[in-house]
Amino acid sequence: MPMDWDKLRVFHAVAEAGSFTHAGDTLNLSQSAVSRQISALEESVKAPLFHRHARGLILTEQGEMLHQTVKDVFHKLSMAQAQLAESQNHPTGPLKVTTTIGFGSTWLSSQMREFVELYPDVDVTLYLTDEEVDLGMRKADVAIRMKEPRQPDLVMRPLMSIRGTVCGTKEYFDRRGRPQTPEDLDNHDLIVFGEDSPLPMATMNWLMTIGADPSRPRKPILKINNSYGIFKAALTGLGIASIPEYMARTAPDLERVLNSVEGPPTKIYFVYPEELRHSQRITVFRDFLLKKIEEEGLGA
């Protein structure tokens, strides 16, 4: 006998809330009505779905299995509803975008006012983390990543290629002098990425090796595990750092030195799940970013 959708809806609410009372509040049903629906569902599947405790409800193994399936179905229904509601000229609905703390806190967040004014019915959330968010688990709709994704079910397009530039404050250079050659970095305070950085930062610490004598390795004054922290530390006058061009241009207090020297390129990718290929929210967001990148001369 097929499972009843109303009972599954109640089950989903109870599993998410962890109690009949809270689920009832969400569904506008009494606690007894919710309890009866769950008992009827357990009878139809011939298995207990919750362990009942004085402090709340815990899913059984069978309940966990059903919950994962129901959660997936409800997500797909919600996504289908959002896509049906969209039109090419009027994208609507939620758009959760994840990217690194550095890129999101500086360049991306500074573009959002214009995007929100253009598309007021797209409900944007920026989720900033240097950890790689699993799009397959639907933790976000779009990722802007500093490395090429390996999952086969993701759509990817390069957004731009960035390089680090050698930067410090006027106060620092007045105090310590301006390096004229890469070899001069031996005598300067360098702010670099820490070894525990979750992103592939092997090429990001190029200030430690460019022009350096391998027999006399440089010792940084500070290590930080994300680019925004490095940027903020450099702004205090602590030392010299490799700062991406898109970030450096937001800070008039940073001066660039060694103008002929740039770090290795890092490609930035716009990534989203294959199942969202036809989402107008994603299409307009991608096209908006490409337009801003071109306008600002950041390059692809």
Secondary structure, 3 states (H helix, E strand, C coil): CCCCHHHHHHHHHHHHHCCHHHHHHHHCCCHHHHHHHHHHHHHHHCCCCEEEECCEEEECHHHHHHHHHHHHHHHHHHHHHHHHHCECCECCEEEEEEECHHHHHHHHHHHHHHHHHHCCCEEEEEEECCCCCCHHHCCCCEEEECCCCCCCCEEEEEEEEECEEEEEEHHHHHHHCCCCCHHHHHHCCEEEECCCCCCCCCCCCHHHCCCCCCCCCCCCCEEECCHHHHHHHHHCCCCEEEEEHHHHCCCCCEEECCCCCCCCCEEEEEEEEHHHCCCHHHHHHHHHHHHHHHHCCCCC
